[in-house]
Amino acid sequence: MLKVNSALWFQFVSLDESTPGPSLVQPLYGSCAVKFTNTKAILMGGKTTTDHEGGDASNTFVYSMETNEWSAGPGSLSIAR
């Protein structure tokens, strides 16, 4: 499992342990990261500001656990969230 731990990084979580993951591409609050293959996770949604007055993110990003690098995701969310 992946857990977005703060606006700047996420962590890998299993039943046995929790290990720090990479820094995020940009600060995001309340985003969601999902592992979709054994080596890749997608990060989507969230807010770009700490207030609740907007700043909804529509970008998606893919993290490769093989290269430890982020790339642009397959597209933007049709509705920012």
Secondary structure, DSSP 4 states (H G I P E B T S, - for coil): -EEE-SSSEEEEE-SS-EEEEEEPSS--BS-EEEE-SSSEEEEE--BSSSSSSS-B---EEEEETTTTEEEE-SS--SS--
